[in-house]
Amino acid sequence: MGFKAIINNKHWGLIHKNEIFKFMRAGKEEKGFIKEVRSDGKISLSLQPVGEEAATSLNSKILAKLRDNNGTLPISDKSDPTLISSMFGVSKGNFKKAIGALYKNGQIVIHADRIELS
């Protein structure tokens, strides 16, 4: 199902398996984000920022990585989810949203096998 987590030494939460994009082990401290407080009081967590904060953070990471690699990266919206996860530590869905926003803003060009700075 996922990993149980202790929030601020006070509350229990759960990080579901589909929210984990890096190595996890018992006792490891990670920055997390509250995704949902359910009606039964249980807390769902994410290791990625949620909402607009997530998009802004990932957009910045993508642009920085593009600048560090001469304006091109061998990854696109058709890339394998494991490649996306290893490169950016996010889900393919979040990556596609981020590059879509960068494309709409005219900051990048998306090709079948790569993305490039405009």
N, C-alpha and C positions, 0 to 999 in steps of 0.2 A: 504494500500500500504506500509506503514511504518511510520517512523518518520522523519520530517524535522529537520535538525541540522544546527547550525551556526558554521562555521569553522574559528577559530582565529578572531572572531568578525568582519569578513569581507565578507565571502562568505556563500552561502546556499548550503547544500548538503542533500542527502536523504539516510537514512539507511533503506533498504528494510526489510520487515517482516521476510523473511527467513534468515536474517543476525543477528537477535536478539535472544540471548540465555540467557538473564537474564532480570530481572524486569527493565522496563524503565518508566520514567514519565517526564512530561514537566519540564524544568528548571534544570534537572539533568546533571551535567558535567561528561563526559566520555572521556577517551582517545580513539581516533578513527584513522582510517587509510583510505587513499584515495584508493579506489578500481579501479575507472575508471573515467576519464574525457571524457565525451561523445562529439561527434562532434557538438552537439547543445549547448555545454558549461555547461551542467548540470553535477553535481558531484555525483557519487555513493560512499557511504561510507561503511566501515565495522568496527565492534567493535573488530575484531580479526586481528592480523597482517596478511599481505598477502605475498605470495611467500615463499621464503626460510626462512625468519625471522619467519614466522608462524610455520613452521615445527620445527625449532630449539627450539623455545620457548615451544611448546607443548611437544616435546620429553623430555626436561628438567623437565617439570611439571610431566609428567608420571613417569619418573625415580625417582624423589623425592618422589612422593606419594607411589610408590612401596617400596622404602627404609623405609618410615615411617610406612608402614603396613607389616613389616616382609617379604617383597619380593613378596607379592601376592595381587591382587585386584580382587574383584568379578565382573569383567567387561571384555567384549571381543568384537570382531568385530561383534558378533551376538546380542549384548545388545541393549536394547530399546534406541532410540535417546534421550528421556527425562532423562534417567539415565546418559547417557554420558554428556548431557548438564549440569545437576545438579552437576556432579562430576568435570568436567573440563571447563565448560562454552564455549564449542565449538560444532560444528556440528558433526554428526556421520561420515560424509565423511572425515573431517579433522582428526578426531580421528583414523579412519581406516588407513589413509595415515601415520600418525605418528607411530602407532604400527607396521605397515608393514615395515617401515624403521628401527625401533628398532629390529624387528625380523631378517631382512636381515643383520643387523650389529651384530647379535648374542647376543644382550643385553637382550632380553626377549624371553619367550616361550608363544605361544598363544594356549589356550585351548578353548573348546566350551563355558565354563562358567566363565573363569578367564584368567588373564595374570599373569606371574611370571617372576622374574628376572632369567636369565640363571646362 
